[in-house]
Amino acid sequence: MLVAQQQGTPGQVDGPLTENPQYNQKSKEQKAPSNSAPPRSDDESSSEQTRIDVSPPKEDASAHPDGGHVADDVMELHEWNPMRALKDVEVGDYYFRAGNYKAAVSRYREALLFKPHDATATFKLALTLEKANNPSEARTEYEEYLAIVKDGRRVGDAKKALARLKKQ
């Protein structure tokens, strides 16, 4: 790219080469708009002025004792991961067929951590809990399944299992 030298100062360049002799003069006269704020220093953050306090108010824990307050270092979150849940269901099915109901229950519960309200995992957990001779939890999981799925291929089986468990 060709550049033009300023006439007054040798060795200094200013803008692209142009036939308009006033080009260099106009670029010198242009200044920042008068409505712009002065530049901030490096150690000042623009968010300082807009920072919002999101901490709970004082006495919040005593005002809401059942608020589910958990210590910060104890909080554990699981991301929503349907592929991981599917794999846990497959492994749970393997353990179920092998007769290892304790391991199958563990895998179905883990699948529900990664994909809550999964109808398949909930039904299989209920069925496994029933086989493991845990009727009260099995009843709860069958009811949960029926709350998730109103009309499905296993709804009849779940209703029959609930009727059977209520008789016991």
C-alpha positions in Angstrom: 0.0 0.0 0.0 1.3 3.4 -0.8 1.4 6.1 1.8 2.0 9.8 1.7 4.4 11.6 3.8 3.4 14.7 5.7 4.9 17.8 4.3 6.0 19.4 7.6 7.6 16.4 9.3 10.1 14.3 7.4 9.8 10.5 7.9 6.3 10.6 9.4 3.5 8.9 7.4 -0.2 9.8 7.5 -3.0 7.9 5.7 -3.2 6.4 2.2 -1.9 8.2 -0.9 -4.7 10.5 -2.3 -5.0 13.2 -4.9 -7.0 15.3 -2.5 -4.4 17.6 -0.8 -6.9 18.3 2.1 -7.0 14.6 3.1 -4.2 14.8 5.6 -5.5 18.1 7.0 -9.1 16.6 7.6 -7.7 13.5 9.4 -5.7 15.8 11.8 -8.8 17.9 12.6 -11.1 15.0 13.4 -11.4 14.4 17.1 -13.4 12.0 19.3 -17.0 12.9 19.7 -17.7 15.2 22.7 -20.3 12.8 24.1 -17.9 9.9 24.6 -16.8 9.0 28.1 -13.1 9.3 29.0 -11.3 6.0 28.7 -11.3 3.9 31.9 -8.1 2.9 33.6 -6.8 -0.7 33.5 -7.6 -1.4 37.1 -11.2 -0.2 37.0 -14.0 -2.5 35.9 -17.2 -1.2 34.3 -19.1 -3.9 36.2 -18.3 -2.4 39.6 -21.2 0.1 39.2 -23.7 -2.5 38.1 -22.7 -5.4 40.5 -25.8 -6.9 42.1 -25.7 -8.5 45.6 -27.2 -12.0 45.2 -26.5 -13.3 48.7 -29.5 -14.2 50.8 -30.7 -11.6 53.3 -29.6 -11.7 56.9 -31.7 -14.1 59.0 -33.0 -15.8 55.9 -32.1 -19.3 57.2 -34.0 -18.8 60.5 -37.0 -17.3 58.7 -37.2 -20.2 56.3 -36.0 -23.3 58.2 -37.3 -25.7 55.5 -35.7 -23.8 52.7 -33.2 -26.5 51.8 -30.1 -24.6 52.8 -27.0 -26.7 51.9 -23.4 -25.9 52.6 -21.6 -24.6 49.6 -19.0 -27.4 49.6 -21.6 -30.1 49.8 -23.7 -29.1 46.8 -23.3 -31.7 44.0 -24.9 -31.2 40.6 -25.3 -33.6 37.7 -25.6 -32.4 34.2 -28.4 -33.6 32.0 -26.9 -36.3 30.0 -29.3 -38.7 28.2 -26.6 -40.8 26.6 -25.1 -41.5 30.0 -28.5 -42.3 31.3 -29.1 -44.7 28.4 -25.8 -46.5 29.1 -26.7 -46.8 32.8 -30.1 -48.4 31.8 -28.3 -50.9 29.6 -25.9 -51.8 32.3 -28.8 -52.0 34.8 -30.6 -54.4 32.3 -27.4 -56.6 32.3 -27.4 -56.8 36.1 -31.2 -57.4 36.2 -30.9 -60.4 33.8 -27.9 -61.7 35.9 -30.1 -61.5 39.1 -27.9 -58.9 40.7 -30.8 -56.6 41.7 -28.8 -54.4 44.1 -26.4 -53.4 41.2 -29.4 -53.0 38.8 -31.2 -50.6 41.3 -28.0 -48.6 41.6 -27.6 -48.2 37.8 -31.3 -47.3 37.3 -31.0 -44.7 40.1 -27.9 -43.3 38.5 -29.7 -43.1 35.1 -32.4 -41.0 36.8 -29.7 -38.6 38.1 -28.6 -37.9 34.6 -32.0 -37.9 33.0 -34.7 -37.2 35.6 -38.3 -38.4 34.9 -37.1 -41.0 32.4 -40.0 -43.3 32.0 -38.0 -46.4 31.0 -35.5 -46.1 33.9 -38.3 -45.4 36.3 -40.3 -48.4 35.3 -37.3 -50.7 35.3 -36.3 -49.3 38.8 -39.8 -50.1 40.1 -39.7 -53.6 38.6 -36.2 -54.3 40.1 -37.3 -53.0 43.5 -40.2 -55.3 43.4 -38.0 -58.3 42.5 -35.6 -57.2 45.3 -38.4 -57.5 47.8 -38.8 -53.8 48.5 -42.5 -53.2 47.9 -42.9 -49.7 49.4 -40.2 -48.2 47.2 -41.4 -50.2 44.2 -44.9 -48.8 44.7 -43.5 -45.3 44.8 -41.6 -45.8 41.6 -44.6 -47.4 39.8 -46.7 -44.4 40.8 -44.0 -42.1 39.5 -44.0 -44.0 36.2 -47.7 -43.5 35.9 -47.3 -39.8 36.6 -44.8 -39.5 33.8 -46.6 -41.7 31.2 -50.3 -41.4 31.0 -50.8 -43.8 28.1 -48.0 -46.2 27.1 -47.2 -49.8 26.5 -46.2 -50.5 30.1 -49.0 -48.6 31.8 -51.1 -51.7 32.2 -48.2 -53.6 33.7 -47.6 -50.8 36.2 -51.2 -50.7 37.2 -51.3 -54.5 37.7 -48.1 -54.3 39.8 -49.6 -51.5 41.9 -52.7 -53.6 42.5 -50.6 -56.6 43.4 -48.4 -54.6 45.8 -51.4 -53.1 47.5 -52.7 -56.6 48.3 -49.5 -57.5 50.1 
